[in-house]
Each structure stands twice: as C-alpha cells, then as structure tokens.
Amino acid sequence: MTTLTHRRLSQHVMNRLIAESPEEPAALTDDHRRSLSARFRAVTSVQHRRLDAWMVERAGRADGVFRWSPATARRVLGNAALRRSVFEPQLTRVDAVDVELTDQLLRHNAGYARPGSLAWYLASCSSAELGLVSAEATNWTTQLAEAAECLCDPWQVATSDAYYDVARARTTLRGRRDLVVTRDSRRVLVRVRMGAPGKSAGPGLRADLTIDALAEPNGLAAARVIGLWPEAGVVLSVDGTMADLRAGARDLVRTAVTRQRQHLHLAA
C-alpha cells in the first residue's frame, strides 16, 4: 500500500515529518532495474524521450516545446543563489541572485553557452526582462531559504537533480530535488512548488522518489520525499517504501505509453 500524507505547512510539521521518516527505506536491486528497463523497451520510441514528475502529473500530456521564461528560470537561479549564500553568508539573497545572473551572462560572453541554454536565454533578454527573472529567482530563493532555515537537521541545497538513463530504452528519467536533509543515515528530499497541489501531486512525488533511488548507485531510496507548496501552506509527503517505489515506476511507464500513443495519433 502506498503512503501519502497531507499536512498544513509549519515548522513543527516539517521537522516531525523528517523525524518520523522510515528508519529503513527500501532499496532497488539490479533485478528491479532490469525489469524496469524491459518495460520501457516494450514501449517503442523512435526518438529519445525524457520523463519527469511533471509529465506524470500531466498524465503524459505534452505541453509543447520547452521555452525559457522568468518562471522556468527561477528555480535554477534560485537554488544556485541559495547554495552560494550558504558559502558566502555576507551576501543577501538579492545579491546572490545578481551574482548568479552575472555568472550566466559572463558564461555566454565567454562563448561557453550553447544555444538553448539558460545563459543563452538571459543574454537575449532586455533589462526589463532580466528584472523579472531576478524578481522571480529572488522570490524562489526566499521561500526555499525559509523552508530550510526552520529545519533542525543538517541540510544542503541539492547540487543537481537526479538523472537516470534506462538501459537500452532510449529513455532518461529526471527527478527533481531542492533540499537534501540528513538525519542519522537517512536522506529526506524536499521539493518546493509554486501554487497549490493538484490531485496528481502524490504520483509526482512518487516519481521523484523512484528516479532518485534509481540514480543512487546502491539503489537506496530516500526515507521520505516532502513536497512544499508555500503559497498554499500545504505539505505532502511519500515514504521510501517498496510499494511507493513500484507505484512510481508504474506511473513513469504509464506516462511513456501515453506519450507514445499521442505520437502515433499525430503521425496518423
């Protein structure tokens, strides 16, 4: 049976969810990986596909081509800004965002940015657009920092999302993670989302849980994945149990099937 808890966001609730996370989370074995690979290979694909929790929540419905915007750039810049401010505490959150923006622009000017990258997008923005990007990133950094600073256990900003290439299946899975909290030998992942959670938010968290476990060399799942919706004041969480890992894997395969059917329908 899968687990999904729903709570009102508060400092007490956050720390309790971490403290009460399972002490022995499940682990994925090589047999699990081979089984998942076989299921993805059964869903044929001409092109390389990339799946994540957002696609699971959207039931595989395509949203068109990804485009950079202030809303899509805020998480990358905001997480990097908070990570920088941890190591350079003299920086304010606004200053940290400005430094990250400047670094991206310098990367483009030095010729290190490839077309379609964040640095390439920022270099094409007007001053007014850069102001919007900065405001969105500062808001993201502030909400993430407020969530982190209330935690009693050690935490760090995730250095990257979790990526897993499914063997021989032309499939890459991406699991988002913003904070990694350490309690004893357990890992607890924290995700931050804007707006309010929808009915499919639980499956999205389970997808992130499964992808994170697949990306771990030993297959050990996070003890718990916590999703925060600060604007709505809501916290959702799923546990690192085998039932939740299997549910996450099923949802990812189901999403691949849906997208393949859409592709065949368009081709016809």
C-alpha positions, 0 to 999 in steps of 0.5 A: 500500500502506498503512503501519502500524507497531507499536512498544513505547512509549519515548522513543527510539521516539517521537522516531525515529518523528517523525524518520523521518516522510515528508519529503513527505506527500501532499496532497488536491486539490479533485478528491479532495474532490469525489469524496469528497463524491459518495460520501457523497451516494450514501449517503442520510441523512435526518438529519445524521450525524457520523463519527469514528475511533471509529465506524470502529473500531466498524465503524459500530456505534452505541453509543447516545446520547452521555452525559457521564461522568468518562471522556468528560470527561477528555480535554477537561479534560485537554488544556485543563489541559495547554495552560494549564500550558504558559502558566502553568508555576507551576501543577501539573497538579492545579491546572490541572485545578481551574482548568479545572473552575472555568472550566466551572462559572463558564461555566454560572453565567454562563448561557453553557452550553447544555444538553448541554454539558460545563459543563452536565454538571459543574454537575449533578454532586455533589462526589463526582462532580466528584472523579472527573472531576478524578481522571480529567482529572488522570490524562489530563493526566499521561500526555499531559504525559509523552508530550510532555515526552520529545519533542525537537521543538517541540510544542503541545497541539492547540487543537481537533480537526479538523472537516470538513463534506462538501459537500452530504452532510449529513455532518461528519467529526471527527478527533481530535488531542492533540499537534501536533509540528513538525519542519522543515515537517512536522506529526506528530499524536499521539493518546493512548488509554486501554487497549490497541489493538484490531485496528481501531486502524490504520483509526482512525488512518487516519481521523484522518489523512484528516479532518485533511488534509481540514480543512487548507485546502491539503489537506496531510496530516500526515507521520505520525499516532502513536497512544499507548496508555500503559497498554499501552506500545504505539505505532502509527503511519500515514504521510501517504501517498496510499494511507493517505489513500484507505484512510481515506476508504474506511473513513469511507464504509464506516462511513456505509453501515453506519450507514445500513443499521442505520437502515433495519433499525430503521425496518423 
